[in-house]
Amino acid sequence: MRCSKCSYLERALASRHTEYRTACSETFRRVSSELAAYDLVEMERARSELKMHRSTCVSALAAAALQRSLVPVP
């Protein structure tokens, strides 16, 4: 089961990533490198918020533990 806050933060990160890639496109980069820098900061902020939430989210911790248990040990 997914936490609603995890889902929200993942969507926010995806949105910020899309905005950053758009800002880095040739057309936008010629207009303003500040826009690309701002979008990079916002994308990193979204990534940080998601990482911080996942470090305390019961659903995310349980999913990570399940994933680790499914990975074969060499």
Protein Blocks (a to p, Z undefined) as FASTA:
>chain_A
ZZfklmmmmmmmmmmmmmmmmmmpmklmmmomklmmmmmmmmmmmmmmmmmmmmmmmklm
mmmmmmmmmpccZZ
